[in-house]
Amino acid sequence: MEYRERDSRGQLTRRQFLGSGLAATTGVALGGGLLAACAEEEDTTSADETAGTLDVGAIEARLEAARAVPEFVPPGPAFDASSAAGKKLFYLAITFNVEIVQNLYRGVQEAAAAVGCTTDVFDAKAQPPLYVQGFEQAINRGFDCVLLESIQTSLVAEPMRRAQAAGIPVIGINEVAEEGPDIPWPDGLTAFDYVGGALLDADWILADSGGKDINVVIFHAGGPRHQSMADAQRQRIESMCVGGCKVTEEIVRFADFATRLPSLAQTVVNRDPSVNYMISVIDGMTLNIIPGLEAAGAQDRVKIATYNGTPSVLQLMKDNHVVYADPGGPHVWEGWVDVDQALRVLTGNDPVPSATEESKPPNRLFDRTNIDEIDLSAPEEVWYNTAAAKEGFKQLWGVA
């Protein structure tokens, strides 16, 4: 039975299409200057004219609950994973030059080893031609499953179709599966609770500001997943704003983080000195945004809320420097979730629908109220009690 989980946002808008890098791989004839301008176009909505409804007590309760150490909940029913022993898993990463992805793959390695599987990783360096090259390598080297991490399926449609025809299942990780007549559907999907994390950022800003006089810029990389986060943040802030709120989006592709974000952040705050909040939907962007704020002398008037909870960004928060909130999902834990989905497919079991709350590794909110309790020198597993999750997965697979 074909697995088609209907949680997609559908076809890309023109702005998402240009920002995702898809145009570069499909022969769209656009000049470099035009493409760059469109990929980073500003999208602004002001809620100055409309008063929303703000329940500060409810927001504070959500934030407080999210600060707690999460508990392991099985993503799906138990099954016997022993028949997957000896299988080879290919991890096709959008870029390995991000701490998050390195931790995700570490979890994949650990989980695969627990059931006797082997793994290999391909660093696609955020370059669409390398996405295809990596997929081709997985097929040619006879891997048993491809874990496609943060890469849009439309960018690898042809090799993905050939892999599935050859009996190699594909697990889509951390990206929204796309609909389209020429786009194959993944055999399984996994993801962090990105929208939940995005809403924690929005809630933190609403609580900090009292729901008024908010001028926030959301930085993201374009694609369906990031756009869904930005949309959720925009809707939350606008619906609860009680006066004087403005939401702006800036889109910068993954490959351009280091080169574009510092100057763009500086330009944004120089152009509009009333900007007082920024959201980067992945906290790796923050490391490139902060130099721009410092160059503009805006580091003391802009508060950053972000997502992923990587140690280098959490250290900035602990040092009281620019970052105020950074909820994250447990990266190593999610690697086990990814392998769980792959094992279910490889052993002939139904994949777990990724839209269910249980299928996602839980978020934890880190902000300035609890960051001093976090030992950043310890492995991130300690912050989330990932050890309990690992034992839970082993029992789920019958290998404990």
Protein Blocks (a to p, Z undefined) as FASTA:
>chain_A
ZZdddfbgbjadfklmmmnommmmnopacdfklmmmmmmcccdddfklpccdddfklmmm
mmmmmmpccddddfbdcddfklmgoiacddddfbfcbfklmmmmmmmmmmmmmnopacdd
ddeklpaklmmmmmmmmmmnopabdcdehiafklmmmmmmmmmmnopacddehiacdedf
klccdfbdcdddfklmmmmmmmmmmmmnnopaiacddddehiaklmmmmmmmmmmmmmmp
gghpacddddddfklmmmmmmmmmmmmmmmmmmbcbdcdfbfklmmmmmmmmmmnopmmm
cccddehjpaklmmmmmnopoiabdcdddfklmmmmmmmmmmmmmnopacddfkbmklpc
cdddddfklmmmpcfkbcfklmnommmmmmmmmmmnopZZ
